[in-house]
Amino acid sequence: MDIDLSQVEHWIYGAEGNETIVLRYIGDNSRFNGYVLRLKKQSPSPKDQGPSPQFSLNFSNQVITPLIGPEYMVPLSIVGVSKDFLQAISSKIEMHRPERRRSRRLDSTQRWGFLAPDLTYQYPWAVELKPKWGFKPASYKIHPKHRHIKKRTCRFCMHSCLKHGRTDLEYCPLDLYSRNPTRVQRALKALRREKHLHKNYQTHGGYQHELQDDSATPWLDELLQMVLCHDPILTRLHRLQRRLDHMDIEHIWNVYTSVYDGKPLPGVFDIDTWKRVVERFKARSSSSSSSQNTEHDNDYQQHLFEFVLSMIFKDCSIFISIAEVQNTNTCNTHPTLRHPQFIRLSNGNMYEYKINLVDVDLKMMAKIPYWYELDQRIVSHTISMDYVKHCEEVVWESEDER
Ligand SMILES: [Zn+2]
């Protein structure tokens, strides 16, 4: 069943990112109850042809899911949308969109969208975190002049210094990934000042509000700290980021420019190529670490594809849905999502929560020169400012290590 003009009044503005706008459903059709509709925004350049909807769906199910685990994924389905619906909804939501986002409207030439479970369905509280880079690169391919700097200060802290000239008081992702309660608390406190990396939501009667004050934070901070120290999600993200980016952008850029020299890479929109990349990555990860840097050095396509995957995991968000529970026999879970977990806080109250990974769409290979140029700018700035910060990385080889 397509979504058409007659249903415009049942969909309201929910949220948006760079590439998509999310609508929330407030009607009474059981097919859409508890779901959101994700629609594509106009491309910045008409020449930018992204992947087909079927590829995007397969990429989520067959590439990202086997890496992070099905329990964290949001199941998607493709749904048809009419041109009249898109034009009408675009006008209706315009006034609700943040002003800074309004330069790109909905793409009214598309004929499809994605239906996904509403992660706030029956959950009054939600937290969205963008944890960013949780590791420091240690590749032997890094230029000797940069090696000790990249080993000492993490990428996020160096980038913050470039953007804001900030000091050691700011957010360091390596604290968040440490599973050390004191460091995780410090990271959460620092994250509250980074509005683009941390959002708290409250949902009332189908409408979701972003909380601007800190009224909810004492219990929420305790809950988040406990969840992030015990749930394997950050350990998995850390391991994927580090292992998929085992060459560093300095070498990846060399491969991209010297081997492919700007020519289109074969297989970028071919799902079987991506599946092979994942299988080979997993086989390498489970074999001895000594083979990591030698056996596959000449497998240029594998390096580039793995690097793009690492960039997806460095830029994704984790969405934590939370509800207070009076009675553990009742649970709020959405029928298509993983069963929630339970946690009791020091105030004696019991909460249920579930974690999902969001913003895991394919990133374009053509961004490699941009990523390299940014990396070099960040490192040069750190050197020229004589910026010294020691970011401590904790490496968990197993999710069960405590
Ligand atoms: Zn840091």
Boltz pocket constraint, residues with backbone or C-beta under 6 A from the ligand:
constraints:
  - pocket:
      binder: B
      contacts: [[A, 153], [A, 154], [A, 155], [A, 156], [A, 157], [A, 171], [A, 172], [A, 173], [A, 174], [A, 391]]
      max_distance: 6.0
